[in-house]
Amino acid sequence: MSPDDAIARILDSLREALTEIPRSIEALREREVSGESANGAVRIFYGALGELKRIEVEPDFLRSTDNQRIEQALLEAFTKADRAAAAARTEFQSSLTFMGISIGQAVQGGSISGVLPTPSRISEVFDQR
């Protein structure tokens, strides 16, 4: 593959990624995750971007449980919802690709060097022009 072909391929992939990212972010923004505790009596709902959407607590649980246990149940449900939101964001990052490589992987130390032509000598790049 010539350097010009490699650059054209990179630009095409970049255009495709830039078109897809806003749609993917919107889908992530609309995704809802939850965490629950106390056998489902306490449920916390987050948007996948980490914003709190709503809290649901069974009235019977509030009436029959002491304050300390209610606090523990809320904290546990918040923690689970936060972890679910983080997992959704990680999944989202892994789904984004550029040049066939996960952007998440590239950020974590991956490389796109395998996509680019690698001449055995630098002069070969200039000889092809």
FENJO-V276266 format. One line per field, one symbol per residue. psi: psi as a letter, one per 40 degrees, with the letter a starting at -180 (. if undefined). burial: 1 if it has 16 or more other C-alpha atoms within 10 Angstrom, else 0. A space follows every 50 residues. Layout:
psi: ???
burial: ???
//
This chain:
psi: hidddddddddddddddddddddddddddehhiiiiiffedhhhhiieee hhdihhhhdddddeiiddddddddddddddddddddddddddddehihfe hhdddddeeaiedediigididddddde.
burial: 00100000010010000000000000010001111111001111111111 01001010000000000001001111111111111101100110011110 11110000000000010000000000000
//
